[in-house]
Amino acid sequence: MKKMTKKQMYLYGLPGLATLFTFTMFTTYGLYFFTDVVGLSGSFAGFIMTIGTVWDAITDPLVGMISDARDPQKGRRRPFLIAFAIPFGIVTWLLFTSWNFVETTQKIYFIVVAILFYTFQTLIDIPYTSLSGEVTNDYDTRSRLATIRTFWAIVGVALGSGIMAYTSFLAPFVGSIKNAWSVCFAIFGFICTISILIGWKVSKGYENQEVIIIKEKVTFKDLLNGPLRNKAFLHLTAAFIFAILAQAVFLGVLVYYLTYNLQLNNMQVSMVNIIMWIVALFWVFPINKWSIKYSKAKAWCISMGIWFVCMIVFPLFILKPKSAIGPIIMTSILVVGLNALYQVIYAMISDCVEVDCLINNVRKDGIFYSMATVSQKIAAAIGVSILGNCMDKIGYNGQLATQSLATQHGIALLFIGVTCACLLLSIICMMTNPLTKKRYQDVLEALKKKEQGQEVNIEEFKDLLIIKKRR
């Protein structure tokens, strides 16, 4: 395979800024934007953030299948980047723009825009992440590419984390807080489009034009056959789902917890978020080192374990009202888990594709990445939807400057209890993942034998695959 220079690798990772940045901003500030800026109820705000997932359940596997089946000579992945870079930037802006419609029209507008956002995000993210499986088949290089992609995503999130401070500053100049949110996300949308176009340009020549494609008719059952028989992928997906739930709850409640439970102002809340994501830039390197030295699964467990401990120690014993120092230290440490969430998982998916190649003669990167992505979005949507309904149940009112003691206790329970429960389940799922670094090398050796026409005993990989018994 053609090797990338370090400069090319860093530029290749830029689209991660667009896809992961926008998704993280939506899950972090979407609920707050809809409840406190637009004025919608928490339950309907959760519904808006959930509705796109229903659509995603169809589009993610479909885009993966279409991407896998495209003519390699014309490009299976890169054409999606150039075609949808501009629409993605536009819908990013529209997602956080309120036009002051009447309530019913406003609700319909945000539902439609949310569906468009998820659609364009899929059309960019699935082909882009699938491309990494064609760029290299080296275990450690994939970790580095995922690290760079995560690095750029964190740069974007760090930039966006000051949104509450930016909007407070801009509001007097643009007329209102609503207009300020719109202006900020117009700028963010432009940055996203440029980053995608750069990734498209630098990835020229790295698509595998000799790959075997699926030409026969493929049923939905056939589509799922590979992922559902892949034990390593099933463990990975379960760990990913629980971690995404933890992320959705943690980031979704963080603004409320800092504002009402710790009584921080908008500038302090922005400072906590900005510093957290700036520090996150430095965490990508230890995670990459752990992945290479130990394994990706162990790097995941270490990172999530640190997050879990911080969620217990700091809120229960260290954090104090009206002080931003404690939250800054806490988030600066636990953000290692938020980093690993994407940095490790997307480096592991291509490894699972190689396991699948033991029983299938075609690479299904698009299918595997789409299955992981739809799991991510479903988990996030479920988390945010439940969160929105819980906020209504505990009596939260976004129009009040302070919340009742019972509401604050409810926010703390969501923030600490639910996040920790999800993290613990994620760690257990990854600890039991059978695809170790050594087993991955065994898979590569077996694939080389297959290419040379030698017989491979699939029974030797029954720890990695669900092998159908012959009748």
GINOR-V519731 format. One record per residue. N is the residue number from 1. RES is the residue in one small letter. PHI is phi as a letter, one per 20 degrees, with the letter a starting at -180 (NA if undefined). OMEGA is omega as a letter, one per 40 degrees, with the letter a starting at -180 (none if undefined). D_LAST is the distance of its C-alpha to the last C-alpha in Angstrom with 2 decimals. Layout:
# GINOR-V519731
[[N & RES & PHI & OMEGA & D_LAST] [N & RES & PHI & OMEGA & D_LAST]]
This chain:
# GINOR-V519731
[[1 & m & NA & i & 40.01] [2 & k & f & a & 43.53] [3 & k & e & i & 45.08] [4 & m & e & i & 47.12] [5 & t & f & i & 50.53] [6 & k & f & i & 51.32] [7 & k & f & i & 53.35] [8 & q & f & i & 50.53] [9 & m & f & i & 48.10] [10 & y & f & i & 50.54] [11 & l & f & i & 51.13] [12 & y & f & a & 47.42] [13 & g & f & a & 46.96] [14 & l & g & i & 49.56] [15 & p & g & i & 47.29] [16 & g & f & i & 45.99] [17 & l & f & a & 49.48] [18 & a & f & a & 48.97] [19 & t & f & a & 45.50] [20 & l & f & i & 45.49] [21 & f & f & a & 49.22] [22 & t & f & i & 49.19] [23 & f & f & i & 46.15] [24 & t & f & i & 47.80] [25 & m & f & a & 51.15] [26 & f & f & a & 49.63] [27 & t & f & a & 47.88] [28 & t & e & a & 51.00] [29 & y & d & a & 53.80] [30 & g & g & a & 52.24] [31 & l & f & i & 52.64] [32 & y & f & a & 56.17] [33 & f & f & a & 57.12] [34 & f & f & a & 56.06] [35 & t & e & a & 57.69] [36 & d & e & a & 60.81] [37 & v & e & a & 61.63] [38 & v & e & i & 60.50] [39 & g & n & i & 60.99] [40 & l & e & i & 57.72] [41 & s & f & a & 56.28] [42 & g & f & a & 53.73] [43 & s & f & i & 51.10] [44 & f & f & i & 51.56] [45 & a & f & i & 51.64] [46 & g & f & i & 48.27] [47 & f & f & i & 47.04] [48 & i & g & a & 48.24] [49 & m & f & i & 46.33] [50 & t & e & a & 43.18] [51 & i & g & a & 43.18] [52 & g & f & a & 42.34] [53 & t & f & i & 39.09] [54 & v & g & i & 37.80] [55 & w & f & i & 38.52] [56 & d & f & a & 36.99] [57 & a & g & i & 33.62] [58 & i & e & a & 33.59] [59 & t & f & a & 35.60] [60 & d & f & i & 34.17] [61 & p & f & a & 30.60] [62 & l & f & i & 32.21] [63 & v & f & i & 34.69] [64 & g & f & i & 32.07] [65 & m & f & i & 29.98] [66 & i & f & a & 33.20] [67 & s & f & i & 34.41] [68 & d & f & a & 31.21] [69 & a & e & i & 31.27] [70 & r & f & i & 35.01] [71 & d & f & a & 36.37] [72 & p & g & a & 36.87] [73 & q & f & i & 40.09] [74 & k & e & a & 41.57] [75 & g & n & a & 40.35] [76 & r & e & a & 37.36] [77 & r & d & a & 39.06] [78 & r & f & i & 42.83] [79 & p & g & i & 43.80] [80 & f & f & a & 42.86] [81 & l & f & a & 45.40] [82 & i & f & a & 48.31] [83 & a & f & a & 47.54] [84 & f & d & i & 47.39] [85 & a & f & a & 49.69] [86 & i & f & i & 52.72] [87 & p & g & i & 51.04] [88 & f & f & i & 49.53] [89 & g & f & a & 53.03] [90 & i & f & a & 54.54] [91 & v & f & i & 52.07] [92 & t & f & i & 52.54] [93 & w & f & a & 56.21] [94 & l & f & a & 55.69] [95 & l & f & i & 53.41] [96 & f & d & i & 56.41] [97 & t & c & i & 59.08] [98 & s & d & a & 60.61] [99 & w & e & i & 62.72] [100 & n & m & i & 64.42] [101 & f & f & i & 62.94] [102 & v & f & a & 63.31] [103 & e & g & a & 60.72] [104 & t & f & i & 58.32] [105 & t & f & i & 58.47] [106 & q & f & a & 58.09] [107 & k & f & i & 54.86] [108 & i & f & a & 53.42] [109 & y & g & a & 54.54] [110 & f & f & i & 52.76] [111 & i & f & a & 49.51] [112 & v & f & a & 49.56] [113 & v & f & i & 50.51] [114 & a & f & i & 47.82] [115 & i & f & i & 45.16] [116 & l & f & i & 46.73] [117 & f & f & i & 46.82] [118 & y & f & i & 43.12] [119 & t & f & a & 42.38] [120 & f & f & i & 44.51] [121 & q & f & i & 43.39] [122 & t & f & a & 39.78] [123 & l & f & i & 40.86] [124 & i & e & a & 42.53] [125 & d & f & a & 40.44] [126 & i & f & i & 36.88] [127 & p & f & a & 37.83] [128 & y & f & a & 40.25] [129 & t & f & i & 37.97] [130 & s & f & a & 35.16] [131 & l & f & a & 37.70] [132 & s & f & i & 37.97] [133 & g & f & i & 34.52] [134 & e & e & a & 35.96] [135 & v & f & a & 39.30] [136 & t & b & i & 37.99] [137 & n & d & i & 34.92] [138 & d & e & a & 37.09] [139 & y & g & a & 36.30] [140 & d & f & i & 40.01] [141 & t & f & i & 41.20] [142 & r & f & i & 38.88] [143 & s & f & a & 40.48] [144 & r & f & i & 43.89] [145 & l & f & i & 43.10] [146 & a & f & i & 41.85] [147 & t & f & a & 45.02] [148 & i & f & i & 47.24] [149 & r & g & i & 45.57] [150 & t & f & i & 46.10] [151 & f & g & a & 49.64] [152 & w & f & i & 50.59] [153 & a & f & a & 49.00] [154 & i & f & i & 51.14] [155 & v & g & i & 54.19] [156 & g & f & a & 53.66] [157 & v & f & i & 53.14] [158 & a & f & i & 56.20] [159 & l & f & a & 58.18] [160 & g & f & a & 57.00] [161 & s & f & i & 57.48] [162 & g & e & a & 61.17] [163 & i & g & a & 60.64] [164 & m & f & i & 62.66] [165 & a & f & i & 65.54] [166 & y & g & a & 65.36] [167 & t & f & i & 65.49] [168 & s & f & i & 68.34] [169 & f & f & a & 70.28] [170 & l & f & a & 69.62] [171 & a & g & i & 70.19] [172 & p & f & a & 74.02] [173 & f & e & a & 73.76] [174 & v & d & i & 71.16] [175 & g & o & a & 72.29] [176 & s & a & i & 69.65] [177 & i & f & i & 66.69] [178 & k & g & i & 64.36] [179 & n & f & a & 65.79] [180 & a & f & i & 65.50] [181 & w & f & a & 61.73] [182 & s & f & a & 61.43] [183 & v & f & a & 63.48] [184 & c & f & a & 61.48] [185 & f & f & i & 58.14] [186 & a & f & i & 59.59] [187 & i & f & i & 60.35] [188 & f & f & i & 56.92] [189 & g & f & i & 55.30] [190 & f & f & i & 57.38] [191 & i & f & i & 56.38] [192 & c & f & a & 52.68] [193 & t & f & a & 53.06] [194 & i & f & a & 54.89] [195 & s & f & i & 52.33] [196 & i & f & a & 49.45] [197 & l & f & i & 51.49] [198 & i & f & i & 52.24] [199 & g & f & i & 48.56] [200 & w & f & a & 47.85] [201 & k & f & a & 50.68] [202 & v & f & a & 49.84] [203 & s & e & i & 46.11] [204 & k & f & i & 46.98] [205 & g & n & a & 45.30] [206 & y & d & i & 42.57] [207 & e & f & i & 39.76] [208 & n & f & a & 37.11] [209 & q & e & a & 37.74] [210 & e & d & a & 35.15] [211 & v & f & i & 32.10] [212 & i & f & i & 29.16] [213 & i & d & a & 29.10] [214 & i & e & a & 26.61] [215 & k & d & a & 27.82] [216 & e & f & i & 25.15] [217 & k & f & a & 25.18] [218 & v & d & i & 23.68] [219 & t & e & i & 22.74] [220 & f & f & i & 23.63] [221 & k & f & i & 19.99] [222 & d & f & a & 19.50] [223 & l & f & a & 22.76] [224 & l & e & a & 21.71] [225 & n & g & a & 18.28] [226 & g & f & a & 19.99] [227 & p & g & a & 22.46] [228 & l & f & i & 20.27] [229 & r & d & a & 17.76] [230 & n & e & a & 20.84] [231 & k & f & i & 22.07] [232 & a & f & a & 25.37] [233 & f & f & i & 26.05] [234 & l & f & i & 25.31] [235 & h & f & i & 27.77] [236 & l & g & a & 30.22] [237 & t & f & i & 30.12] [238 & a & f & i & 30.70] [239 & a & f & a & 33.59] [240 & f & f & a & 34.95] [241 & i & f & a & 34.92] [242 & f & f & i & 36.84] [243 & a & f & i & 39.26] [244 & i & f & i & 39.91] [245 & l & f & i & 40.70] [246 & a & f & i & 43.09] [247 & q & f & a & 44.65] [248 & a & f & a & 45.09] [249 & v & f & a & 46.81] [250 & f & g & a & 48.85] [251 & l & f & i & 50.16] [252 & g & f & a & 50.55] [253 & v & e & a & 52.65] [254 & l & g & a & 54.45] [255 & v & f & a & 57.19] [256 & y & f & a & 57.85] [257 & y & f & i & 57.84] [258 & l & f & a & 60.27] [259 & t & f & a & 62.48] [260 & y & d & a & 62.80] [261 & n & f & a & 61.88] [262 & l & e & i & 63.52] [263 & q & l & i & 66.10] [264 & l & e & i & 65.81] [265 & n & e & a & 67.30] [266 & n & g & a & 65.63] [267 & m & f & i & 66.91] [268 & q & f & i & 65.60] [269 & v & f & i & 62.17] [270 & s & f & a & 62.02] [271 & m & f & i & 63.21] [272 & v & g & a & 60.46] [273 & n & f & a & 57.77] [274 & i & f & a & 59.34] [275 & i & f & i & 59.76] [276 & m & g & a & 56.23] [277 & w & f & i & 54.72] [278 & i & f & i & 57.25] [279 & v & f & i & 56.31] [280 & a & g & i & 52.64] [281 & l & g & a & 53.35] [282 & f & e & i & 53.99] [283 & w & f & a & 50.88] [284 & v & f & a & 48.55] [285 & f & f & i & 49.64] [286 & p & f & i & 48.89] [287 & i & f & i & 45.44] [288 & n & f & i & 44.80] [289 & k & f & i & 46.13] [290 & w & f & a & 43.91] [291 & s & f & a & 40.84] [292 & i & f & a & 41.72] [293 & k & f & a & 43.06] [294 & y & d & i & 40.47] [295 & s & a & i & 37.54] [296 & k & f & i & 37.10] [297 & a & f & i & 35.48] [298 & k & f & i & 38.45] [299 & a & f & i & 40.89] [300 & w & f & a & 39.41] [301 & c & f & i & 39.78] [302 & i & f & a & 43.32] [303 & s & f & a & 44.39] [304 & m & f & i & 43.00] [305 & g & f & i & 44.44] [306 & i & f & i & 47.88] [307 & w & g & a & 47.66] [308 & f & g & a & 46.68] [309 & v & f & a & 49.62] [310 & c & f & a & 52.09] [311 & m & f & i & 51.13] [312 & i & e & a & 52.16] [313 & v & f & a & 55.14] [314 & f & f & a & 57.06] [315 & p & f & a & 57.08] [316 & l & e & a & 57.74] [317 & f & c & a & 60.28] [318 & i & d & a & 61.68] [319 & l & f & i & 61.90] [320 & k & c & i & 65.26] [321 & p & g & i & 66.51] [322 & k & m & i & 68.34] [323 & s & d & a & 67.31] [324 & a & e & a & 64.99] [325 & i & f & i & 64.92] [326 & g & g & i & 62.26] [327 & p & g & i & 59.82] [328 & i & f & i & 60.37] [329 & i & f & a & 59.53] [330 & m & g & a & 56.52] [331 & t & f & i & 54.95] [332 & s & f & i & 55.80] [333 & i & e & a & 53.68] [334 & l & f & a & 50.74] [335 & v & f & i & 50.30] [336 & v & g & i & 48.28] [337 & g & f & i & 45.38] [338 & l & f & i & 45.91] [339 & n & f & a & 45.89] [340 & a & f & a & 42.63] [341 & l & g & i & 41.00] [342 & y & d & a & 40.74] [343 & q & f & a & 41.68] [344 & v & e & a & 38.78] [345 & i & g & a & 36.02] [346 & y & f & i & 36.50] [347 & a & e & a & 36.61] [348 & m & e & a & 33.23] [349 & i & f & i & 31.29] [350 & s & f & i & 31.36] [351 & d & f & i & 30.06] [352 & c & f & i & 26.98] [353 & v & f & i & 26.61] [354 & e & f & i & 26.43] [355 & v & f & i & 23.56] [356 & d & f & a & 21.74] [357 & c & f & i & 22.58] [358 & l & f & a & 20.31] [359 & i & d & i & 17.28] [360 & n & c & a & 19.41] [361 & n & e & a & 22.01] [362 & v & c & i & 24.57] [363 & r & e & a & 26.82] [364 & k & d & a & 26.76] [365 & d & g & a & 29.94] [366 & g & f & i & 31.22] [367 & i & f & a & 28.21] [368 & f & f & i & 28.23] [369 & y & f & i & 32.02] [370 & s & f & i & 32.10] [371 & m & f & i & 29.65] [372 & a & f & a & 31.90] [373 & t & f & i & 34.99] [374 & v & f & i & 34.01] [375 & s & f & i & 33.14] [376 & q & g & a & 36.59] [377 & k & f & i & 38.38] [378 & i & f & i & 36.69] [379 & a & f & i & 37.54] [380 & a & f & a & 41.08] [381 & a & f & i & 41.60] [382 & i & f & i & 40.45] [383 & g & g & a & 42.68] [384 & v & f & i & 45.67] [385 & s & f & i & 45.21] [386 & i & f & i & 45.14] [387 & l & f & i & 48.02] [388 & g & g & i & 50.06] [389 & n & f & i & 49.68] [390 & c & f & i & 50.47] [391 & m & f & i & 53.61] [392 & d & f & a & 54.77] [393 & k & f & a & 53.98] [394 & i & e & i & 56.01] [395 & g & n & a & 58.93] [396 & y & f & i & 59.00] [397 & n & c & a & 61.58] [398 & g & f & a & 61.76] [399 & q & e & i & 65.31] [400 & l & e & a & 66.67] [401 & a & f & i & 68.04] [402 & t & c & i & 66.96] [403 & q & d & a & 64.25] [404 & s & f & a & 64.64] [405 & l & f & i & 63.86] [406 & a & f & i & 60.92] [407 & t & f & i & 59.49] [408 & q & f & i & 59.95] [409 & h & f & i & 58.12] [410 & g & f & i & 55.25] [411 & i & f & i & 55.17] [412 & a & f & i & 55.16] [413 & l & f & i & 52.28] [414 & l & f & a & 50.15] [415 & f & f & a & 51.27] [416 & i & e & a & 50.69] [417 & g & f & a & 48.29] [418 & v & f & i & 45.65] [419 & t & g & a & 45.68] [420 & c & f & i & 45.26] [421 & a & f & i & 42.41] [422 & c & f & i & 40.41] [423 & l & f & a & 41.24] [424 & l & f & i & 40.13] [425 & l & f & i & 36.68] [426 & s & f & i & 36.41] [427 & i & f & a & 37.34] [428 & i & f & a & 34.76] [429 & c & f & a & 31.92] [430 & m & f & i & 33.08] [431 & m & f & a & 33.76] [432 & t & e & i & 30.12] [433 & n & f & a & 28.92] [434 & p & f & a & 26.89] [435 & l & e & i & 28.08] [436 & t & e & i & 31.19] [437 & k & f & i & 33.42] [438 & k & f & a & 32.15] [439 & r & f & i & 28.45] [440 & y & f & i & 29.42] [441 & q & f & i & 31.04] [442 & d & f & i & 27.89] [443 & v & f & a & 26.04] [444 & l & f & i & 28.85] [445 & e & f & i & 28.76] [446 & a & f & i & 25.04] [447 & l & f & i & 25.74] [448 & k & f & i & 28.63] [449 & k & f & i & 26.47] [450 & k & f & i & 24.14] [451 & e & f & a & 27.33] [452 & q & e & i & 28.53] [453 & g & n & i & 25.44] [454 & q & e & a & 24.39] [455 & e & f & i & 20.90] [456 & v & c & i & 20.07] [457 & n & e & a & 17.82] [458 & i & f & i & 16.38] [459 & e & g & i & 15.76] [460 & e & f & a & 19.57] [461 & f & d & a & 19.72] [462 & k & f & i & 17.55] [463 & d & f & a & 20.96] [464 & l & d & a & 21.44] [465 & l & c & i & 18.09] [466 & i & e & a & 15.42] [467 & i & e & i & 12.39] [468 & k & f & i & 9.12] [469 & k & f & i & 6.36] [470 & r & f & i & 3.76] [471 & r & e & none & 0.00]]
